[in-house]
């Protein structure tokens, strides 16, 4: 059975998949909910994760907070400070799924907990399976996009992750 035939029941083809950070990205946009103005766009450059697919599906990941980048050194320093991410004391943001279920077509709902600065935030992301195949080196890969948002004080943080994962 091909990945296209299984996409309606699993997020990606059955197996254990590891995030390829070289070919993946995790981005965010911060919207000030008081003024409804977009205030920051950025990304994390150091992260890892795995997805277990098949009958029992799960996903987990870790983002290393010191890797936050917004293309502005002063703003990056402020994001890393104790005012916001507190990267010295809280060097990681963690995600652990509690449920992955098919919505329709290639779309899936991924529910779980995001832990930021010891605060556990229940989240639900939408994941869209985009394809699977074998690259020129014979490595089996899959691609999916994950999108969602969280409330963080007076802001809404919109999260987008384009993930390429490699079969283990």
Secondary structure, 3 states (H helix, E strand, C coil): CCHHHHCCCCCCCCEEEEECHHHCEEEEEEEECCCCEEEEEEEECCEEEEEEECCCCEEEEEEEHHHEECCCHHHHHHHHCCCCCCCCCCCEEEEEEEEEEEEECCEEEEEEEEEECCEEEEEEEEEEEEEEEECCCCCEEEEEEEEEEEEECCEEEEEEEEEEEEEC
